[in-house]
Amino acid sequence: MKQGNIHRLRDGAELVCRIQTDLGIETPFILCAPVFPRSEWGALTPKLHVAFQLDGHPYVVIMSQMVALPGAQIGPVVGDASEARDELVAAVDLLVSGF
């Protein structure tokens, strides 16, 4: 798994984006943010909601809802948002540092 991968959770249809970078060690929990089709989310908050394309369709990573999930809950890779890496990292900085 790598940062920016979009995964389907093992227990359902929900999608998450892996935010945590590959540390070279296995950790029991992995920092992720939920992913929704753009049509299922209202107004985007600039610098916190990161828009990207998945299979030609608009989606959004809801960075303000990040959570550490048990690695066992994270299923297969179904897409990639790594082209938005700078925006994802900037959203983490905004949430943690306020800038």
Secondary structure by P-SEA (a helix, b strand, c coil): cccccccccccccbbbbbccccccccccbbbbbbbcccccccccccccbbbbbcccbbbbbccccccccccccccccccccccaaaaaaaaaaaaaccc
